[in-house]
Each structure stands twice: as C-alpha cells, then as structure tokens.
Amino acid sequence: MVDNTMSREHVSRRTLLRGVGAGVAATALAGQVSGQGDEYIVGLRANSGFDVASERANSVRLELEFGDVGKAISGRFSEQAIEALENNPDVRYIEQNGRMHALEQTTPYGIDLVDADVAIDNGETGAGANIAIIDTGIDAQHETLSENLGDGWAAGDAECDTGCGGGPFGGGNDISECLEVWDDDNDHGSHCAGTAAAADNGLGVIGVAPDATLHAVKVLDCSGGGSYDSIAAGIEWAADHSQIDVLSMSLGGSDSSVVRDACQYADQQGKVIVAAAGNDGPCSDCVGYPAAYDEVVAVSATDSNDDLADFSSTGPEVEIAAPGVDVLSSIPRSDYAQFSGTSMACPHVAGAAATLIGAGEDPANVRQLLTDGAEDVGLASNEQGAGRLNVANSLGLDGGDGGDDGDGGDGGDGDTAPAIDQFAVSTSSSGPWSRASVTWSVSDADGDLASVTTELLSGTSVLDSQTTSVSGSSASGEDDLRTRDSPDSVRVTVTDAAGNETSDSQAY
C-alpha cells in the first residue's frame, strides 16, 4: 500500500548481490559461498570450554554461546591446529568461515494483496511486537523507519566504513549513540525493514506491521555479504534479547553448522524465525539455508497475479509464499525503490508474525496460524507451501480474502466494483510518433480482477490500446502506447470477473 501523499518518483532498480570464491558446500542462493582463507569455525560441546579451541588459534574473532545446543569459536587456525582439533572429542564440527549474501534480484507493489490493510483497519498493527531485521542494517534517519527503531547490533566485518563501538565488533550501542554502526550502506536491509514495519505516518510506504518495533542487526556489509560467524552472532544477539519476537533473514547461502546452531538456539528462546527461500529458480528442491532448517519458516515469492516468481527457489521446505516481485519499499535516505526477490517476500511474513504477536497470540502458535490462514493460490505445495500469506485470515478477521476456494478470492458474488489505485502518464514525441507510458495499479475487494485496458484517445476514437489479463485482489503494470495521430487523452479501465468496470482518464 503506497500512501498517495508520496510525490517522489518510484525508482526501479535491477540489483543482484553475489559472492565470490568457494566454500564448504557447492551452491549459494545468490552466488558462491566465499571462504575466509585460514578462518575456521570450531563447534564445541555445551559443557566444554572455549579454551579447547582458543589455545590452538592464531587469533580469535568470536566466541558464541548457544545454550545446550553447544558453543562455537571462530578465528584463524593453522592446518596443524585443525588436524589436532578434528580428533578432539569436545569438537562437534569444523567449518571454513564462509559467507552468506542478501537475496535480491530485480525490483515493488502492495500490502493489500496479503490483506495487511484489513488487519490495520481493524487496529491490528503489530504494536508491542519486535522484529530483528538481520541484514545490511537500517537507515536510522529514514522518514518512515526512524520512529519505529529500537536498539541494534553490528558485526565488525559488516561495517564497510569503521564506525564507533568498542573493539573489532561495534555492537551493543543504542542507535542514538552510534548511527554508523548499523546504518544501512547497501539499501537491502532498509527495504526489508520498510516492508515489515514502515510507520503509518503519511510518508512514503506503510509496512505490514506499522507499529511494530524494528531492531537493526547488521551482519552483511555494503556489498551484501557476511561471514557465517557474524550471521550466527547476530542471531545469537537477537535470541538473547527477550523483547525481540521475530527474526527476519533475507539472506542465504550454503549449509553452515554454526548458523544452524544459532537458529536452533533462537528457536529454543521462543523466537519466530523467518527466512527467504532463495533466488535459484526456476528449479525444484533448491531451498537454501538458513530457510531450509527445520526451525525456520521458508518463504517463496509470488507476483501480483499470485503466480510463482520465476526466480523463486522451491522445495519441500517452503512453508508459505508472499509477494516478492516489484515490491515498493524504503531505501536510504528517505527514498523508495522497487526490488524483487524472495528477500522481499520474507519481511511480509515477518511483519505478519509481528502483527499476530501484537494481537496477543502466543509466539509458539504463530507459525501454525500463518499457515492456517494462507490462501491456496493454485501453486504446487513445493512452490507455495500452505499458500500465499493472508494476514487477515490468520487473525480470523472479516474482510480477508479467504483460502478455501483456491482462486485468490473470497468466493463472494463479485458485486463490488474494482478500483484504480494509481494512474500516472508520461508523454513524449519522436518524429511522427506521439507516445504515452502509463503506470497503473488496481484492486478489487472481491478478489476477482479480470483485465486492465489502457487506451490512447482522440475524442472518442481509440488510437492505440493494450489489455492485460489480471487476477486476484490487486495488480500493477506499465503499458507503452503510441500513435501517428494527435491524441488528446489517456484512459485506463479495470474490469472484474463479474463484469463491473471502473475507468479514469487524463489529458495527454
């Protein structure tokens, strides 16, 4: 849902963040896992001391505590030290300190498709719930994000420009004390934060849970990559903060034992953990990590027509789908852009989880409520899991589209006329041609959109037209029209399956 007071032109970007090198496993979600030279992570038994490994390390980066799951220590080790540790009964695993990457593919549309607007209209806004955005940071001064920010944390190797904070890792400071520690120097984290919980303040965009508190956990650097141990440490920090309810991770890579440990630990602390399934599509059985771990809700991506995004990873681990194509959200500095990727789908679900918790639901029940309320949009189970996210259904609110008829609608009689939510025209001329670029978005409360037609007119004569088939409760698009004649207006008409139509015109 885009506030109509936003005058800034929506920016379209095509950004693909990828890593380099090779790591422990073969394929990452957004590129190859990159090893860190002689940096290793040593997993230890819960009752062992860190000195089992630290005494053999050339240098130590992090010591991580995961309760009864175990411990882990990362640092630089010689080959001889690694060989010795492999034979130590207190050592559970040894892995190279690889990297994971932000999952993003190209470029936004709406909160209304998942009926978050219905929840908000009913007063369910995520107030009192807390979401950790484990990503590239959050722009702490953004006009739609700043009022919802709580405290945060940053890994030292996630800072592209050294900020304040103690030692090599600057975490633990209040945002007001040290903005640059977890300020977003990439765009990805702020975009995800806006989808989850941008404030309803009349500016820019609105998030799924506009009154939830956001916590920036910066584990990825300005290039969109982060090391296994930094990601695990960020998860550990969020798990140890009792006020944080939901962990949102729009990142991925190959299987990592230390990241798995951290997810198990966060699950034991009662956190709802949501992650992007990955952008390896078209493919089958290719959900990446951490989404593929049992403790994590894996989210695939759909478009405005509830079709599977062609880039979305799929597999039996997919639990739910959410919009991930052309998602409009916040980027630094008080700007907005459209991105596409399972990264964009993930925070829709994280925001929905926060909405449920803010409504008084036990976090232990949220995962089931999310899947119970999901709409069957006709995709295979390995593509949509239980279906496409529907916040209102999960809350049991009237006005949700419902998920029983499998058509993305509510099974009603379709007697509500569709609406034109956005209609913008840009004109130009070249030689004998007059051109119009028409950007539109439409919606229908009955969920039975059928078609959108754009026309270039001279009086009542149609000089050029395009018709797009649409479905579900919302859709958006851009059409290019041209003519050798002299147009005087542009018209958009949206029609639903019941034959109701709505039109609007603008002067050429």
Residue, then its C-alpha position, 0 to 999 in steps of 0.5 A: m500500500v503506497d500512501n498517495t501523499m508520496s510525490r517522489e518518483h518510484v525508482s526501479r532498480r535491477t540489483l543482484l548481490r553475489g559472492v565470490g570464491a568457494g566454500v564448504a558446500a557447492t551452491a549459494l542462493a545468490g552466488q558462491v559461498s566465499g571462504q575466509g582463507d585460514e578462518y575456521i569455525v570450531g563447534l564445541r560441546a555445551n559443557s566444554g570450554f572455549d579454551v579447547a579451541s582458543e589455545r590452538a588459534n592464531s587469533v580469535r574473532l568470536e566466541l558464541e554461546f548457544g545454550d545446550v545446543g553447544k558453543a562455537i569459536s571462530g578465528r584463524f587456525s593453522e592446518q596443524a591446529i585443525e588436524a589436532l582439533e578434528n580428533n578432539p572429542d569436545v569438537r562437534y564440527i569444523e567449518q571454513n568461515g564462509r559467507m552468506h549474501a542478501l537475496e535480491q534480484t530485480t525490483p515493488y507493489g502492495i500490502d493489500l494483496v496479503d490483506a495487511d490493510v484489513a488487519i490495520d483497519n481493524g487496529e491490528t498493527g503489530a504494536g508491542a511486537n519486535i522484529a530483528i531485521i538481520d541484514t545490511g542494517i537500517d537507515a536510522q534517519h529514514e522518514t518512515l523507519s526512524e520512529n519505529l527503531g529500537d536498539g541494534w547490533a553490528a558485526g565488525d566485518a559488516e561495517c564497510d566504513t569503521g564506525c564507533g563501538g568498542g573493539p573489532f565488533g561495534g555492537g551493543n550501542d543504542i542507535s542514538e549513540c552510534l548511527e554508523v554502526w548499523d546504518d544501512d550502506n547497501d539499501h537491502g536491509s532498509h527495504c526489508a525493514g520498510t516492508a515489515a514495519a514502515a510507520d503509518n505516518g503519511l510518508g512514503v510506504i506503510g509496512v505490514a506491521p506499522d507499529a511494530t518495533l524494528h531492531a537493526v542487526k547488521v551482519l552483511d556489509c555494503s556489498g551484501g555479504g557476511s561471514y557465517d560467524s557474524i550471521a550466527a552472532g547476530i542471531e545469537w544477539a537477537a535470541d538473547h534479547s527477550q523483547i525481540d519476537v521475530l527474526s527476519m533473514s533475507l539472506g542465504g547461502s550454503d549449509s553452515s553448522v554454526v548458523r544452524d546452531a544459532c537458529q536452533y538456539a533462537d528457536q529454543q528462546g521462543k523466537v519466530i524465525v523467518a527466512a527467504a527461500g532463495n533466488d535459484g529458480p526456476c528449479s525444484d528442491c533448491v531451498g537454501y539455508p538458513a530457510a531450509y532448517d527445520e526451525v525456520v519458516a521458508v518463504s517463496a515469492t509470488d507476483s501480483n497475479d499470485d503466480l510463482a516468481d520465476f526466480s523463486s527457489t522451491g522445495p519441500e521446505v517452503e512453508i508459505a509464499a508472499p509477494g516478492v516481485d516489484v515490491l515498493s519499499s524504503i531505501p536510504r535516505s528517505d527514498y523508495a525503490q522497487f526490488s524483487g526477490t524472495s528477500m522481499a517476500c520474507p519481511h511480509v511474513a515477518g511483519a505478519a508474525a509481528t502483527l499476530i504477536g501484537a494481537g496477543e497470540d502466543p509466539a509458539n502458535v504463530r507459525q501454525l496460524l500463518t499457515d492456517g490462514a494462507e490462501d491456496v493460490g493454485l501453486a504446487s505445495n513445493e512452490q507455495g507451501a500452505g499458500r500465499l500469506n493472508v494476514a487477515n485470515s490468520l487473525g480470523l478477521d472479516g474482510g480477508d480474502g479467504g483460502d478455501d476456494g483456491d482462486g485468490g478470492d473470497g468466493g463472494d458474488g463479485d458485486t463490488a466494483p474494482a478500483i484504480d489505485q494509481f494512474a500516472v502518464s508520461t508523454s513524449s514525441s519522436g518524429p511522427w510518433s506521439r507516445a504515452s507510458v502509463t503506470w497503473s495499479v488496481s484492486d478489487a475487494d472481491g478478489d476477482l480482477a479480470s483485465v486492465t485496458t489502457e487506451l490512447l484517445s482522440g475524442t472518442s476514437v481509440l488510437d492505440s490500446q493494450t489489455t492485460s489479463v489480471s487476477g486476484s485482489s490487486a495488480s500493477g503494470e506499465d503499458d507503452l502506447r503510441t500513435r501517428d495521430s494527435p491524441d488528446s487523452v489517456r484512459v485506463t479501465v479495470t474490469d472484474a470477473a463479474g463484469n463491473e468496470t471502473s475507468d479514469s482518464q487524463a489529458y495527454 
